[in-house]
Amino acid sequence: MDNQYVLELISNKFEDSILRAYEPDGILTLEIKKEILLPLVQWMKEDNIKIDFLTDICGIHYPNNHGAELGVIYHLHSLIHNFRIRLKIFFSIQNPEVDSLTPLYASANWQERETFDFYGIKFIGHPNLVRILNCDDMDYHPLLKQYELEDATRTDKNDAMFGR
């Protein structure tokens, strides 16, 4: 099973929903419409591709991408065919919602909670979407790029403090 074969299978089934396909580091990467995420992953799991392992889910924030500021990246693996695929979806920060993969993969539970915790992305259909790593009383999501990386008022980061 190779990237071209899998891309043809997916294109035949979900042709209008693939926005971009490319292969960084040899891994088939598809940018798709968020509406087909759950049907596509379910089809890949049940069809002859046999994507049976969800490796990772992570959020991403591009504040200058108007209308598509937030995204979720999924890394999936077929242990049977030793095939990997990466899916990317992007959406507006005004409507940060996407379907949950917990009905398909139990491991999505923790990974979606972590992504919600750090980026504020809501996973529709998640059984217990609450903070998992940060304090419950936090009213912000710390990995959004709207916060400064360092406090500009700090003086201990001055080069003079290090003999330069």
Secondary structure by P-SEA (a helix, b strand, c coil): ccaaaaaaaaaaaccccccccccccccccccccccaaaaaaaaaaacccccccccbbbbbbcccccccccbbbbbbbcccccbbbbbbbbbbcccbbbbbcccccccaaaaaaaaaaccccccccccccccccccccccccccccccccccccccccccccccc
